[in-house]
Amino acid sequence: MRFQLSATFYFHFDWMQVFQCNITSAFWIAFQQWWCERTRRAFELDERNVIFGWYSDTQFKDILNYVAIVAKYLIFCCFQHNSAVTFDSL
């Protein structure tokens, strides 16, 4: 059986906005503070790590990368819906 996509999906998303703009910078700082409070572990917060993930051999690398992917998806959804990007920690 052969399947074909019936529509072409296209979207443009500037990945630099994920880290560099004032709104998302504040989000990532709040994220970093939340993470450090919860785990008592610090991590390097820079553009490369936010976009590509953390590769250093740390105990929480996998869960940190997973949570960062969820955070990036939240930022993407907020941009798509013209919503405020906020970090409300629980």
C-alpha positions in Angstrom: 0.0 0.0 0.0 1.3 3.5 -0.9 0.5 6.6 1.1 0.9 10.2 -0.1 0.4 13.4 1.8 -2.5 15.4 0.4 -1.3 18.8 1.7 2.0 20.5 2.1 2.6 22.0 5.5 4.8 25.0 5.9 5.5 27.3 8.8 8.3 29.7 9.5 9.6 30.0 13.1 12.7 32.1 13.9 14.6 30.0 16.4 16.6 33.0 17.6 13.3 34.2 19.1 13.4 31.2 21.4 16.3 32.7 23.3 17.2 36.2 22.3 14.2 38.4 22.6 13.4 40.1 25.9 10.2 38.1 26.5 11.8 34.7 26.0 15.0 35.7 27.8 12.9 36.4 30.9 11.1 33.1 30.4 14.4 31.2 30.3 15.8 33.0 33.4 12.6 32.0 35.3 13.0 28.5 34.0 16.6 28.3 35.2 15.6 29.6 38.6 12.8 27.1 38.9 15.0 24.2 37.8 17.8 25.2 40.3 15.2 25.5 43.2 13.7 22.1 42.4 16.9 20.1 41.7 19.5 22.0 43.7 21.6 21.8 40.5 22.8 24.6 38.3 23.1 24.4 34.5 24.6 26.6 31.8 21.9 28.7 30.2 23.0 29.9 26.7 21.6 30.0 23.2 23.3 26.8 22.0 22.0 24.8 24.9 18.5 26.1 24.6 18.3 25.4 20.9 20.2 22.1 20.7 20.0 20.7 24.2 22.5 19.9 26.9 25.1 17.3 26.0 27.3 17.4 29.1 27.4 14.3 31.2 25.2 15.5 34.0 22.8 13.5 36.2 19.7 15.4 35.0 20.6 15.9 31.3 17.8 13.8 29.9 15.0 15.2 32.0 16.4 18.8 31.5 16.3 18.3 27.7 12.8 16.9 27.9 11.5 19.8 30.0 13.3 22.3 27.7 11.5 20.7 24.7 8.2 21.2 26.4 9.2 24.8 27.2 10.2 25.5 23.6 6.8 24.0 22.4 5.0 26.4 24.8 7.0 29.3 23.4 6.1 28.2 19.9 2.4 27.9 20.7 2.4 31.3 22.4 4.0 32.9 19.3 1.5 31.2 17.0 -1.5 32.4 19.0 0.0 35.9 19.8 -0.2 35.0 23.5 2.0 36.2 26.3 5.0 33.9 27.0 5.1 33.5 30.8 6.6 30.9 33.1 4.3 30.1 36.0 6.1 27.6 38.2 4.1 25.3 40.3 
